[in-house]
Amino acid sequence: MKHDGFPIEVLSSYYVNGLIGMIKMWLDEGMVYTPHYMANAAKKILGTKIQIDSQNIDLSDFFVD
């Protein structure tokens, strides 16, 4: 099964690992945000439909000066 040309396994791995990373960061930093806030943040992040035009991205876009 594919979505926008990507295997569903790749997309689901991306989302799951991103969510786990966000939770890990929250726990490591002492849970400074409420669970309700974090749940809403995750819902908003996972719910966005941001599409990136690969023609407008270059390797230098991944680095910060």
PQR file with spaces between the fields and no chain letter, atoms N, CA, C, O and H, PARSE charges and radii, in Angstrom:
ATOM       1  N    MET     1       0.850   -1.179    0.000 -0.4000 1.5000
ATOM       2  CA   MET     1       0.000    0.000    0.000 -0.0000 2.0000
ATOM       3  C    MET     1       0.894    1.241    0.000  0.5500 1.7000
ATOM       4  O    MET     1       1.882    1.298    0.732 -0.5500 1.4000
ATOM       5  N    LYS     2       0.545    2.235   -0.823 -0.4000 1.5000
ATOM       6  CA   LYS     2       1.339    3.447   -0.924 -0.0000 2.0000
ATOM       7  C    LYS     2       0.460    4.679   -0.743  0.5500 1.7000
ATOM       8  O    LYS     2      -0.735    4.659   -1.040 -0.5500 1.4000
ATOM       9  H    LYS     2      -0.258    2.189   -1.417  0.4000 1.0000
ATOM      10  N    HIS     3       1.071    5.741   -0.254 -0.4000 1.5000
ATOM      11  CA   HIS     3       0.404    7.029   -0.104 -0.0000 2.0000
ATOM      12  C    HIS     3       1.347    8.087   -0.639  0.5500 1.7000
ATOM      13  O    HIS     3       2.461    8.232   -0.136 -0.5500 1.4000
ATOM      14  H    HIS     3       2.041    5.758   -0.012  0.4000 1.0000
ATOM      15  N    ASP     4       0.925    8.825   -1.643 -0.4000 1.5000
ATOM      16  CA   ASP     4       1.762    9.834   -2.302 -0.0000 2.0000
ATOM      17  C    ASP     4       3.079    9.243   -2.777  0.5500 1.7000
ATOM      18  O    ASP     4       4.104    9.924   -2.770 -0.5500 1.4000
ATOM      19  H    ASP     4       0.020    8.707   -2.052  0.4000 1.0000
ATOM      20  N    GLY     5       3.058    7.982   -3.190 -0.4000 1.5000
ATOM      21  CA   GLY     5       4.252    7.341   -3.727 -0.0000 2.0000
ATOM      22  C    GLY     5       5.161    6.708   -2.683  0.5500 1.7000
ATOM      23  O    GLY     5       6.159    6.085   -3.046 -0.5500 1.4000
ATOM      24  H    GLY     5       2.225    7.429   -3.196  0.4000 1.0000
ATOM      25  N    PHE     6       4.850    6.845   -1.408 -0.4000 1.5000
ATOM      26  CA   PHE     6       5.674    6.273   -0.346 -0.0000 2.0000
ATOM      27  C    PHE     6       4.999    5.029    0.221  0.5500 1.7000
ATOM      28  O    PHE     6       3.783    5.017    0.412 -0.5500 1.4000
ATOM      29  H    PHE     6       4.039    7.351   -1.113  0.4000 1.0000
ATOM      30  N    PRO     7       5.772    3.988    0.490 -0.5600 1.5000
ATOM      31  CA   PRO     7       5.184    2.817    1.154  0.2800 2.0000
ATOM      32  C    PRO     7       4.619    3.217    2.523  0.5500 1.7000
ATOM      33  O    PRO     7       5.225    4.011    3.243 -0.5500 1.4000
ATOM      34  N    ILE     8       3.483    2.673    2.866 -0.4000 1.5000
ATOM      35  CA   ILE     8       2.825    3.017    4.128 -0.0000 2.0000
ATOM      36  C    ILE     8       3.721    2.711    5.324  0.5500 1.7000
ATOM      37  O    ILE     8       3.630    3.383    6.352 -0.5500 1.4000
ATOM      38  H    ILE     8       2.991    2.028    2.281  0.4000 1.0000
ATOM      39  N    GLU     9       4.594    1.694    5.199 -0.4000 1.5000
ATOM      40  CA   GLU     9       5.505    1.351    6.299 -0.0000 2.0000
ATOM      41  C    GLU     9       6.488    2.489    6.565  0.5500 1.7000
ATOM      42  O    GLU     9       6.821    2.763    7.718 -0.5500 1.4000
ATOM      43  H    GLU     9       4.668    1.149    4.364  0.4000 1.0000
ATOM      44  N    VAL    10       6.949    3.148    5.512 -0.4000 1.5000
ATOM      45  CA   VAL    10       7.887    4.262    5.668 -0.0000 2.0000
ATOM      46  C    VAL    10       7.191    5.442    6.342  0.5500 1.7000
ATOM      47  O    VAL    10       7.738    6.046    7.265 -0.5500 1.4000
ATOM      48  H    VAL    10       6.678    2.925    4.576  0.4000 1.0000
ATOM      49  N    LEU    11       5.995    5.765    5.886 -0.4000 1.5000
ATOM      50  CA   LEU    11       5.256    6.880    6.471 -0.0000 2.0000
ATOM      51  C    LEU    11       4.888    6.621    7.921  0.5500 1.7000
ATOM      52  O    LEU    11       5.038    7.505    8.765 -0.5500 1.4000
ATOM      53  H    LEU    11       5.550    5.274    5.137  0.4000 1.0000
ATOM      54  N    SER    12       4.412    5.431    8.219 -0.4000 1.5000
ATOM      55  CA   SER    12       4.020    5.143    9.595 -0.0000 2.0000
ATOM      56  C    SER    12       5.228    5.134   10.516  0.5500 1.7000
ATOM      57  O    SER    12       5.132    5.563   11.666 -0.5500 1.4000
ATOM      58  H    SER    12       4.291    4.713    7.533  0.4000 1.0000
ATOM      59  N    SER    13       6.359    4.653   10.031 -0.4000 1.5000
ATOM      60  CA   SER    13       7.583    4.678   10.824 -0.0000 2.0000
ATOM      61  C    SER    13       7.996    6.112   11.141  0.5500 1.7000
ATOM      62  O    SER    13       8.408    6.416   12.260 -0.5500 1.4000
ATOM      63  H    SER    13       6.437    4.304    9.097  0.4000 1.0000
ATOM      64  N    TYR    14       7.881    6.983   10.154 -0.4000 1.5000
ATOM      65  CA   TYR    14       8.223    8.398   10.332 -0.0000 2.0000
ATOM      66  C    TYR    14       7.361    9.022   11.427  0.5500 1.7000
ATOM      67  O    TYR    14       7.881    9.675   12.332 -0.5500 1.4000
ATOM      68  H    TYR    14       7.546    6.736    9.245  0.4000 1.0000
ATOM      69  N    TYR    15       6.047    8.823   11.347 -0.4000 1.5000
ATOM      70  CA   TYR    15       5.143    9.414   12.325 -0.0000 2.0000
ATOM      71  C    TYR    15       5.319    8.822   13.718  0.5500 1.7000
ATOM      72  O    TYR    15       5.333    9.554   14.708 -0.5500 1.4000
ATOM      73  H    TYR    15       5.625    8.293   10.612  0.4000 1.0000
ATOM      74  N    VAL    16       5.452    7.514   13.798 -0.4000 1.5000
ATOM      75  CA   VAL    16       5.596    6.861   15.101 -0.0000 2.0000
ATOM      76  C    VAL    16       6.894    7.284   15.780  0.5500 1.7000
ATOM      77  O    VAL    16       6.899    7.609   16.967 -0.5500 1.4000
ATOM      78  H    VAL    16       5.440    6.919   12.994  0.4000 1.0000
ATOM      79  N    ASN    17       7.993    7.279   15.031 -0.4000 1.5000
ATOM      80  CA   ASN    17       9.271    7.674   15.622 -0.0000 2.0000
ATOM      81  C    ASN    17       9.289    9.146   16.008  0.5500 1.7000
ATOM      82  O    ASN    17       9.904    9.517   17.008 -0.5500 1.4000
ATOM      83  H    ASN    17       7.990    7.015   14.067  0.4000 1.0000
ATOM      84  N    GLY    18       8.625    9.984   15.231 -0.4000 1.5000
ATOM      85  CA   GLY    18       8.521   11.401   15.586 -0.0000 2.0000
ATOM      86  C    GLY    18       7.734   11.594   16.871  0.5500 1.7000
ATOM      87  O    GLY    18       8.118   12.389   17.729 -0.5500 1.4000
ATOM      88  H    GLY    18       8.125    9.684   14.419  0.4000 1.0000
ATOM      89  N    LEU    19       6.635   10.867   17.005 -0.4000 1.5000
ATOM      90  CA   LEU    19       5.810   10.964   18.200 -0.0000 2.0000
ATOM      91  C    LEU    19       6.555   10.433   19.426  0.5500 1.7000
ATOM      92  O    LEU    19       6.515   11.046   20.492 -0.5500 1.4000
ATOM      93  H    LEU    19       6.323   10.220   16.308  0.4000 1.0000
ATOM      94  N    ILE    20       7.225    9.309   19.276 -0.4000 1.5000
ATOM      95  CA   ILE    20       8.003    8.752   20.394 -0.0000 2.0000
ATOM      96  C    ILE    20       9.137    9.707   20.780  0.5500 1.7000
ATOM      97  O    ILE    20       9.420    9.885   21.964 -0.5500 1.4000
ATOM      98  H    ILE    20       7.257    8.810   18.410  0.4000 1.0000
ATOM      99  N    GLY    21       9.781   10.313   19.795 -0.4000 1.5000
ATOM     100  CA   GLY    21      10.833   11.289   20.078 -0.0000 2.0000
ATOM     101  C    GLY    21      10.302   12.486   20.838  0.5500 1.7000
ATOM     102  O    GLY    21      10.958   12.986   21.751 -0.5500 1.4000
ATOM     103  H    GLY    21       9.551   10.168   18.832  0.4000 1.0000
ATOM     104  N    MET    22       9.117   12.951   20.468 -0.4000 1.5000
ATOM     105  CA   MET    22       8.502   14.083   21.160 -0.0000 2.0000
ATOM     106  C    MET    22       8.187   13.722   22.617  0.5500 1.7000
ATOM     107  O    MET    22       8.420   14.525   23.521 -0.5500 1.4000
ATOM     108  H    MET    22       8.584   12.545   19.726  0.4000 1.0000
ATOM     109  N    ILE    23       7.666   12.534   22.837 -0.4000 1.5000
ATOM     110  CA   ILE    23       7.347   12.081   24.195 -0.0000 2.0000
ATOM     111  C    ILE    23       8.626   11.917   25.011  0.5500 1.7000
ATOM     112  O    ILE    23       8.665   12.295   26.182 -0.5500 1.4000
ATOM     113  H    ILE    23       7.477   11.882   22.102  0.4000 1.0000
ATOM     114  N    LYS    24       9.663   11.362   24.407 -0.4000 1.5000
ATOM     115  CA   LYS    24      10.940   11.187   25.102 -0.0000 2.0000
ATOM     116  C    LYS    24      11.514   12.530   25.523  0.5500 1.7000
ATOM     117  O    LYS    24      11.977   12.677   26.653 -0.5500 1.4000
ATOM     118  H    LYS    24       9.631   11.055   23.456  0.4000 1.0000
ATOM     119  N    MET    25      11.489   13.510   24.629 -0.4000 1.5000
ATOM     120  CA   MET    25      11.976   14.840   24.949 -0.0000 2.0000
ATOM     121  C    MET    25      11.184   15.439   26.109  0.5500 1.7000
ATOM     122  O    MET    25      11.758   16.048   27.011 -0.5500 1.4000
ATOM     123  H    MET    25      11.112   13.391   23.711  0.4000 1.0000
ATOM     124  N    TRP    26       9.877   15.267   26.079 -0.4000 1.5000
ATOM     125  CA   TRP    26       9.006   15.787   27.122 -0.0000 2.0000
ATOM     126  C    TRP    26       9.356   15.159   28.473  0.5500 1.7000
ATOM     127  O    TRP    26       9.441   15.863   29.480 -0.5500 1.4000
ATOM     128  H    TRP    26       9.410   14.772   25.346  0.4000 1.0000
ATOM     129  N    LEU    27       9.557   13.852   28.497 -0.4000 1.5000
ATOM     130  CA   LEU    27       9.915   13.168   29.741 -0.0000 2.0000
ATOM     131  C    LEU    27      11.312   13.561   30.212  0.5500 1.7000
ATOM     132  O    LEU    27      11.519   13.813   31.399 -0.5500 1.4000
ATOM     133  H    LEU    27       9.488   13.281   27.679  0.4000 1.0000
ATOM     134  N    ASP    28      12.276   13.616   29.284 -0.4000 1.5000
ATOM     135  CA   ASP    28      13.654   13.966   29.649 -0.0000 2.0000
ATOM     136  C    ASP    28      13.763   15.372   30.225  0.5500 1.7000
ATOM     137  O    ASP    28      14.617   15.635   31.072 -0.5500 1.4000
ATOM     138  H    ASP    28      12.108   13.412   28.319  0.4000 1.0000
ATOM     139  N    GLU    29      12.900   16.272   29.767 -0.4000 1.5000
ATOM     140  CA   GLU    29      12.957   17.654   30.241 -0.0000 2.0000
ATOM     141  C    GLU    29      12.055   17.905   31.440  0.5500 1.7000
ATOM     142  O    GLU    29      11.791   19.055   31.791 -0.5500 1.4000
ATOM     143  H    GLU    29      12.207   16.058   29.079  0.4000 1.0000
ATOM     144  N    GLY    30      11.588   16.847   32.062 -0.4000 1.5000
ATOM     145  CA   GLY    30      10.845   16.975   33.312 -0.0000 2.0000
ATOM     146  C    GLY    30       9.363   17.260   33.163  0.5500 1.7000
ATOM     147  O    GLY    30       8.743   17.783   34.089 -0.5500 1.4000
ATOM     148  H    GLY    30      11.802   15.912   31.777  0.4000 1.0000
ATOM     149  N    MET    31       8.786   16.932   32.029 -0.4000 1.5000
ATOM     150  CA   MET    31       7.351   17.088   31.787 -0.0000 2.0000
ATOM     151  C    MET    31       6.872   18.506   32.124  0.5500 1.7000
ATOM     152  O    MET    31       5.905   18.689   32.863 -0.5500 1.4000
ATOM     153  H    MET    31       9.290   16.507   31.277  0.4000 1.0000
ATOM     154  N    VAL    32       7.570   19.501   31.567 -0.4000 1.5000
ATOM     155  CA   VAL    32       7.233   20.895   31.866 -0.0000 2.0000
ATOM     156  C    VAL    32       5.892   21.317   31.266  0.5500 1.7000
ATOM     157  O    VAL    32       5.328   22.336   31.667 -0.5500 1.4000
ATOM     158  H    VAL    32       8.356   19.351   30.966  0.4000 1.0000
ATOM     159  N    TYR    33       5.383   20.548   30.316 -0.4000 1.5000
ATOM     160  CA   TYR    33       4.072   20.826   29.731 -0.0000 2.0000
ATOM     161  C    TYR    33       3.074   19.803   30.252  0.5500 1.7000
ATOM     162  O    TYR    33       3.445   18.677   30.582 -0.5500 1.4000
ATOM     163  H    TYR    33       5.841   19.721   29.991  0.4000 1.0000
ATOM     164  N    THR    34       1.824   20.190   30.324 -0.4000 1.5000
ATOM     165  CA   THR    34       0.801   19.261   30.807 -0.0000 2.0000
ATOM     166  C    THR    34       0.563   18.162   29.765  0.5500 1.7000
ATOM     167  O    THR    34       0.795   18.367   28.574 -0.5500 1.4000
ATOM     168  H    THR    34       1.522   21.105   30.056  0.4000 1.0000
ATOM     169  N    PRO    35       0.102   17.000   30.224 -0.5600 1.5000
ATOM     170  CA   PRO    35      -0.226   15.936   29.270  0.2800 2.0000
ATOM     171  C    PRO    35      -1.268   16.397   28.242  0.5500 1.7000
ATOM     172  O    PRO    35      -1.199   16.019   27.073 -0.5500 1.4000
ATOM     173  N    HIS    36      -2.224   17.208   28.680 -0.4000 1.5000
ATOM     174  CA   HIS    36      -3.257   17.714   27.774 -0.0000 2.0000
ATOM     175  C    HIS    36      -2.633   18.568   26.668  0.5500 1.7000
ATOM     176  O    HIS    36      -2.999   18.444   25.499 -0.5500 1.4000
ATOM     177  H    HIS    36      -2.280   17.515   29.630  0.4000 1.0000
ATOM     178  N    TYR    37      -1.694   19.432   27.044 -0.4000 1.5000
ATOM     179  CA   TYR    37      -1.008   20.273   26.061 -0.0000 2.0000
ATOM     180  C    TYR    37      -0.243   19.417   25.055  0.5500 1.7000
ATOM     181  O    TYR    37      -0.310   19.660   23.850 -0.5500 1.4000
ATOM     182  H    TYR    37      -1.397   19.533   27.994  0.4000 1.0000
ATOM     183  N    MET    38       0.482   18.416   25.550 -0.4000 1.5000
ATOM     184  CA   MET    38       1.273   17.559   24.675 -0.0000 2.0000
ATOM     185  C    MET    38       0.382   16.755   23.719  0.5500 1.7000
ATOM     186  O    MET    38       0.718   16.578   22.548 -0.5500 1.4000
ATOM     187  H    MET    38       0.536   18.219   26.529  0.4000 1.0000
ATOM     188  N    ALA    39      -0.749   16.276   24.228 -0.4000 1.5000
ATOM     189  CA   ALA    39      -1.676   15.529   23.380 -0.0000 2.0000
ATOM     190  C    ALA    39      -2.221   16.423   22.269  0.5500 1.7000
ATOM     191  O    ALA    39      -2.313   15.999   21.117 -0.5500 1.4000
ATOM     192  H    ALA    39      -1.022   16.420   25.179  0.4000 1.0000
ATOM     193  N    ASN    40      -2.581   17.656   22.612 -0.4000 1.5000
ATOM     194  CA   ASN    40      -3.077   18.585   21.598 -0.0000 2.0000
ATOM     195  C    ASN    40      -1.989   18.951   20.597  0.5500 1.7000
ATOM     196  O    ASN    40      -2.267   19.070   19.404 -0.5500 1.4000
ATOM     197  H    ASN    40      -2.506   18.001   23.548  0.4000 1.0000
ATOM     198  N    ALA    41      -0.756   19.130   21.061 -0.4000 1.5000
ATOM     199  CA   ALA    41       0.360   19.445   20.165 -0.0000 2.0000
ATOM     200  C    ALA    41       0.583   18.290   19.186  0.5500 1.7000
ATOM     201  O    ALA    41       0.756   18.517   17.989 -0.5500 1.4000
ATOM     202  H    ALA    41      -0.530   19.033   22.030  0.4000 1.0000
ATOM     203  N    ALA    42       0.579   17.067   19.685 -0.4000 1.5000
ATOM     204  CA   ALA    42       0.771   15.901   18.827 -0.0000 2.0000
ATOM     205  C    ALA    42      -0.354   15.798   17.804  0.5500 1.7000
ATOM     206  O    ALA    42      -0.112   15.503   16.634 -0.5500 1.4000
ATOM     207  H    ALA    42       0.438   16.882   20.658  0.4000 1.0000
ATOM     208  N    LYS    43      -1.578   16.041   18.246 -0.4000 1.5000
ATOM     209  CA   LYS    43      -2.727   15.979   17.348 -0.0000 2.0000
ATOM     210  C    LYS    43      -2.590   17.009   16.230  0.5500 1.7000
ATOM     211  O    LYS    43      -2.867   16.707   15.069 -0.5500 1.4000
ATOM     212  H    LYS    43      -1.774   16.281   19.197  0.4000 1.0000
ATOM     213  N    LYS    44      -2.164   18.220   16.575 -0.4000 1.5000
ATOM     214  CA   LYS    44      -2.004   19.262   15.560 -0.0000 2.0000
ATOM     215  C    LYS    44      -0.867   18.919   14.600  0.5500 1.7000
ATOM     216  O    LYS    44      -1.004   19.075   13.387 -0.5500 1.4000
ATOM     217  H    LYS    44      -1.938   18.465   17.518  0.4000 1.0000
ATOM     218  N    ILE    45       0.242   18.457   15.142 -0.4000 1.5000
ATOM     219  CA   ILE    45       1.389   18.123   14.302 -0.0000 2.0000
ATOM     220  C    ILE    45       1.055   16.984   13.352  0.5500 1.7000
ATOM     221  O    ILE    45       1.344   17.062   12.158 -0.5500 1.4000
ATOM     222  H    ILE    45       0.353   18.330   16.128  0.4000 1.0000
ATOM     223  N    LEU    46       0.452   15.934   13.875 -0.4000 1.5000
ATOM     224  CA   LEU    46       0.131   14.771   13.042 -0.0000 2.0000
ATOM     225  C    LEU    46      -1.001   15.062   12.069  0.5500 1.7000
ATOM     226  O    LEU    46      -1.133   14.393   11.045 -0.5500 1.4000
ATOM     227  H    LEU    46       0.218   15.870   14.845  0.4000 1.0000
ATOM     228  N    GLY    47      -1.811   16.053   12.387 -0.4000 1.5000
ATOM     229  CA   GLY    47      -2.946   16.383   11.539 -0.0000 2.0000
ATOM     230  C    GLY    47      -2.625   17.332   10.405  0.5500 1.7000
ATOM     231  O    GLY    47      -3.453   17.527    9.515 -0.5500 1.4000
ATOM     232  H    GLY    47      -1.704   16.597   13.219  0.4000 1.0000
ATOM     233  N    THR    48      -1.436   17.931   10.414 -0.4000 1.5000
ATOM     234  CA   THR    48      -1.101   18.881    9.353 -0.0000 2.0000
ATOM     235  C    THR    48      -0.813   18.141    8.064  0.5500 1.7000
ATOM     236  O    THR    48      -0.323   17.012    8.073 -0.5500 1.4000
ATOM     237  H    THR    48      -0.763   17.773   11.137  0.4000 1.0000
ATOM     238  N    LYS    49      -1.112   18.771    6.995 -0.4000 1.5000
ATOM     239  CA   LYS    49      -0.892   18.188    5.669 -0.0000 2.0000
ATOM     240  C    LYS    49       0.142   19.027    4.925  0.5500 1.7000
ATOM     241  O    LYS    49      -0.119   19.523    3.829 -0.5500 1.4000
ATOM     242  H    LYS    49      -1.509   19.688    6.987  0.4000 1.0000
ATOM     243  N    ILE    50       1.302   19.178    5.523 -0.4000 1.5000
ATOM     244  CA   ILE    50       2.355   19.979    4.912 -0.0000 2.0000
ATOM     245  C    ILE    50       2.992   19.176    3.794  0.5500 1.7000
ATOM     246  O    ILE    50       3.465   18.060    4.007 -0.5500 1.4000
ATOM     247  H    ILE    50       1.515   18.775    6.413  0.4000 1.0000
ATOM     248  N    GLN    51       3.001   19.749    2.613 -0.4000 1.5000
ATOM     249  CA   GLN    51       3.637   19.091    1.483 -0.0000 2.0000
ATOM     250  C    GLN    51       4.850   19.910    1.072  0.5500 1.7000
ATOM     251  O    GLN    51       4.790   21.139    1.024 -0.5500 1.4000
ATOM     252  H    GLN    51       2.617   20.656    2.440  0.4000 1.0000
ATOM     253  N    ILE    52       5.922   19.246    0.782 -0.4000 1.5000
ATOM     254  CA   ILE    52       7.158   19.897    0.409 -0.0000 2.0000
ATOM     255  C    ILE    52       7.428   19.634   -1.064  0.5500 1.7000
ATOM     256  O    ILE    52       7.407   18.491   -1.519 -0.5500 1.4000
ATOM     257  H    ILE    52       5.971   18.247    0.821  0.4000 1.0000
ATOM     258  N    ASP    53       7.677   20.684   -1.786 -0.4000 1.5000
ATOM     259  CA   ASP    53       8.020   20.562   -3.196 -0.0000 2.0000
ATOM     260  C    ASP    53       9.516   20.296   -3.286  0.5500 1.7000
ATOM     261  O    ASP    53      10.322   21.185   -3.012 -0.5500 1.4000
ATOM     262  H    ASP    53       7.694   21.613   -1.416  0.4000 1.0000
ATOM     263  N    SER    54       9.887   19.092   -3.663 -0.4000 1.5000
ATOM     264  CA   SER    54      11.296   18.704   -3.664 -0.0000 2.0000
ATOM     265  C    SER    54      12.124   19.514   -4.650  0.5500 1.7000
ATOM     266  O    SER    54      13.350   19.523   -4.549 -0.5500 1.4000
ATOM     267  H    SER    54       9.232   18.370   -3.885  0.4000 1.0000
ATOM     268  N    GLN    55      11.503   20.182   -5.581 -0.4000 1.5000
ATOM     269  CA   GLN    55      12.231   21.010   -6.531 -0.0000 2.0000
ATOM     270  C    GLN    55      12.777   22.265   -5.856  0.5500 1.7000
ATOM     271  O    GLN    55      13.741   22.856   -6.340 -0.5500 1.4000
ATOM     272  H    GLN    55      10.506   20.175   -5.663  0.4000 1.0000
ATOM     273  N    ASN    56      12.167   22.678   -4.737 -0.4000 1.5000
ATOM     274  CA   ASN    56      12.573   23.905   -4.058 -0.0000 2.0000
ATOM     275  C    ASN    56      13.476   23.646   -2.862  0.5500 1.7000
ATOM     276  O    ASN    56      13.788   24.571   -2.113 -0.5500 1.4000
ATOM     277  H    ASN    56      11.383   22.198   -4.343  0.4000 1.0000
ATOM     278  N    ILE    57      13.898   22.408   -2.674 -0.4000 1.5000
ATOM     279  CA   ILE    57      14.739   22.066   -1.533 -0.0000 2.0000
ATOM     280  C    ILE    57      16.106   21.674   -2.029  0.5500 1.7000
ATOM     281  O    ILE    57      16.252   20.979   -3.035 -0.5500 1.4000
ATOM     282  H    ILE    57      13.645   21.657   -3.283  0.4000 1.0000
ATOM     283  N    ASP    58      17.088   22.125   -1.317 -0.4000 1.5000
ATOM     284  CA   ASP    58      18.441   21.717   -1.642 -0.0000 2.0000
ATOM     285  C    ASP    58      19.124   21.331   -0.345  0.5500 1.7000
ATOM     286  O    ASP    58      18.656   21.687    0.736 -0.5500 1.4000
ATOM     287  H    ASP    58      16.969   22.690   -0.501  0.4000 1.0000
ATOM     288  N    LEU    59      20.212   20.616   -0.444 -0.4000 1.5000
ATOM     289  CA   LEU    59      20.861   20.064    0.747 -0.0000 2.0000
ATOM     290  C    LEU    59      21.159   21.128    1.798  0.5500 1.7000
ATOM     291  O    LEU    59      21.090   20.850    2.995 -0.5500 1.4000
ATOM     292  H    LEU    59      20.592   20.326   -1.322  0.4000 1.0000
ATOM     293  N    SER    60      21.487   22.334    1.369 -0.4000 1.5000
ATOM     294  CA   SER    60      21.810   23.391    2.327 -0.0000 2.0000
ATOM     295  C    SER    60      20.605   23.809    3.153  0.5500 1.7000
ATOM     296  O    SER    60      20.777   24.432    4.201 -0.5500 1.4000
ATOM     297  H    SER    60      21.543   22.560    0.396  0.4000 1.0000
ATOM     298  N    ASP    61      19.384   23.487    2.717 -0.4000 1.5000
ATOM     299  CA   ASP    61      18.188   23.824    3.474 -0.0000 2.0000
ATOM     300  C    ASP    61      18.092   23.035    4.778  0.5500 1.7000
ATOM     301  O    ASP    61      17.323   23.404    5.666 -0.5500 1.4000
ATOM     302  H    ASP    61      19.244   22.982    1.865  0.4000 1.0000
ATOM     303  N    PHE    62      18.858   21.962    4.905 -0.4000 1.5000
ATOM     304  CA   PHE    62      18.803   21.142    6.103 -0.0000 2.0000
ATOM     305  C    PHE    62      19.763   21.612    7.184  0.5500 1.7000
ATOM     306  O    PHE    62      19.792   21.042    8.274 -0.5500 1.4000
ATOM     307  H    PHE    62      19.482   21.662    4.184  0.4000 1.0000
ATOM     308  N    PHE    63      20.544   22.637    6.900 -0.4000 1.5000
ATOM     309  CA   PHE    63      21.534   23.127    7.846 -0.0000 2.0000
ATOM     310  C    PHE    63      21.229   24.566    8.224  0.5500 1.7000
ATOM     311  O    PHE    63      20.701   25.334    7.420 -0.5500 1.4000
ATOM     312  H    PHE    63      20.521   23.101    6.014  0.4000 1.0000
ATOM     313  N    VAL    64      21.565   24.920    9.446 -0.4000 1.5000
ATOM     314  CA   VAL    64      21.338   26.267    9.953 -0.0000 2.0000
ATOM     315  C    VAL    64      22.682   26.972   10.044  0.5500 1.7000
ATOM     316  O    VAL    64      23.675   26.392   10.483 -0.5500 1.4000
ATOM     317  H    VAL    64      21.995   24.296   10.100  0.4000 1.0000
ATOM     318  N    ASP    65      22.698   28.239    9.619 -0.4000 1.5000
ATOM     319  CA   ASP    65      23.939   29.023    9.722 -0.0000 2.0000
ATOM     320  C    ASP    65      24.209   29.419   11.156  0.5500 1.7000
ATOM     321  O    ASP    65      25.208   30.082   11.435 -0.5500 1.4000
ATOM     322  H    ASP    65      21.891   28.710    9.262  0.4000 1.0000
